[in-house]
């Protein structure tokens, strides 16, 4: 009975959220298109001698920017940017772990050659230098 009630609640939430999400997208698009149209028509003709655009052309311009640049300038990409940061952090951590493993397997002479090579490339002090006991 309780499981059935939970399912009903999820279904009810979805029935309510989907129309609200669609309405939110429509409102955002209308406001965004209006803002783009007003800004374009205010700035572009005066600064660059371009023609005025219609509301629908502004919506098209907004969509084109979304396709080309990913985002509407409000943090760009939202959820994806957070997951991308987490993924990059995991990759960075894995690279660091592998470098530390390789560092531990190097002989003191190999470590010194590595340090000299890194310092020859602009004096970069590696994190491995600070982790070593040499």
C-alpha positions as CSV (number, residue, x, y, z in Angstrom):
1,X,0.0,0.0,0.0
2,X,2.8,2.5,1.0
3,X,4.7,1.7,-2.2
4,X,1.6,2.3,-4.3
5,X,1.1,5.6,-2.5
6,X,4.7,6.6,-3.3
7,X,4.2,5.8,-7.0
8,X,1.0,7.8,-7.1
9,X,2.9,10.7,-5.5
10,X,5.7,10.5,-8.1
11,X,3.1,10.4,-10.9
12,X,1.2,13.3,-9.5
13,X,4.5,15.3,-9.2
14,X,5.3,14.6,-12.8
15,X,1.9,15.6,-13.9
16,X,2.3,18.9,-12.2
17,X,6.0,19.5,-13.0
18,X,5.9,18.9,-16.7
19,X,3.4,21.6,-17.6
20,X,5.2,24.0,-15.2
21,X,8.5,23.2,-16.8
22,X,7.0,23.9,-20.3
23,X,5.5,27.1,-19.1
24,X,8.8,28.2,-17.5
25,X,10.6,27.5,-20.8
26,X,8.0,29.5,-22.7
27,X,8.2,32.4,-20.3
28,X,12.1,32.3,-20.4
29,X,12.0,32.2,-24.2
30,X,9.6,35.1,-24.4
31,X,11.5,37.3,-22.0
32,X,14.9,36.3,-23.5
33,X,13.6,37.0,-27.0
34,X,12.2,40.3,-26.0
35,X,15.4,41.4,-24.2
36,X,17.6,40.3,-27.2
37,X,15.3,42.1,-29.6
38,X,15.4,45.3,-27.5
39,X,19.1,45.3,-27.0
40,X,19.8,44.5,-30.7
41,X,17.5,47.2,-31.9
42,X,18.9,49.7,-29.5
43,X,22.6,49.0,-30.1
44,X,23.3,47.2,-33.4
45,X,21.8,49.8,-35.8
46,X,23.5,52.7,-34.0
47,X,26.9,51.1,-33.5
48,X,27.3,48.9,-36.6
49,X,24.6,50.2,-39.0
50,X,22.7,46.9,-39.0
51,X,18.9,46.5,-39.6
52,X,16.3,46.2,-36.8
53,X,15.2,42.6,-36.0
54,X,11.7,41.2,-35.2
55,X,10.8,39.2,-32.1
56,X,11.0,35.9,-34.0
57,X,14.4,36.8,-35.4
58,X,15.6,37.5,-31.8
59,X,14.3,34.1,-30.7
60,X,16.3,32.6,-33.6
61,X,19.4,34.5,-32.5
62,X,18.9,33.3,-29.0
63,X,18.6,29.7,-30.2
64,X,21.7,30.1,-32.4
65,X,23.7,31.5,-29.5
66,X,22.5,28.5,-27.4
67,X,23.7,26.1,-30.0
68,X,27.0,27.8,-30.6
69,X,28.0,28.8,-27.1
70,X,26.0,26.5,-24.8
71,X,24.0,28.5,-22.3
72,X,22.2,31.8,-22.1
73,X,24.9,33.7,-20.3
74,X,23.6,32.8,-16.8
75,X,26.3,30.4,-15.8
76,X,26.2,28.6,-19.1
77,X,25.1,25.0,-19.1
78,X,23.9,24.8,-15.5
79,X,23.9,21.2,-14.5
80,X,26.4,20.1,-17.1
81,X,29.0,22.6,-16.0
82,X,28.9,21.2,-12.4
83,X,29.2,17.6,-13.7
84,X,31.9,18.6,-16.0
85,X,33.9,20.2,-13.1
86,X,33.4,17.0,-11.1
87,X,34.6,14.9,-14.0
88,X,37.6,17.1,-14.6
89,X,38.4,16.9,-10.9
90,X,38.3,13.1,-11.0
91,X,40.5,13.0,-14.1
92,X,43.0,15.4,-12.4
93,X,43.0,13.2,-9.3
94,X,43.6,10.1,-11.3
95,X,46.5,11.7,-13.2
96,X,48.0,12.8,-9.9
97,X,47.7,9.3,-8.5
98,X,49.3,7.7,-11.5
99,X,52.1,10.3,-11.4
100,X,52.7,9.6,-7.8
101,X,52.8,5.8,-8.5
102,X,55.3,6.3,-11.2
103,X,57.4,8.7,-9.0
104,X,57.6,6.0,-6.3
105,X,58.9,3.5,-8.8
106,X,61.6,5.8,-10.1
107,X,65.2,5.5,-8.9
108,X,66.8,8.6,-7.4
109,X,68.7,9.2,-10.6
110,X,65.5,9.1,-12.7
111,X,63.9,11.5,-10.3
112,X,66.7,13.9,-10.6
113,X,66.7,13.7,-14.4
114,X,62.9,14.4,-14.4
115,X,63.4,17.4,-12.1
116,X,66.1,18.8,-14.4
117,X,63.9,18.3,-17.4
118,X,61.0,20.1,-15.8
119,X,63.2,22.9,-14.5
120,X,64.6,23.3,-18.1
121,X,61.0,24.0,-19.3
122,X,60.5,27.2,-17.4
123,X,61.4,26.3,-13.8
124,X,58.2,24.4,-13.0
125,X,58.2,23.0,-9.5
126,X,56.2,19.8,-9.6
127,X,53.9,18.5,-6.9
128,X,56.0,15.4,-7.0
129,X,59.0,17.4,-5.7
130,X,57.1,18.2,-2.6
131,X,55.9,14.6,-2.1
132,X,59.4,13.1,-2.3
133,X,61.7,12.3,0.5
134,X,64.8,12.8,-1.7
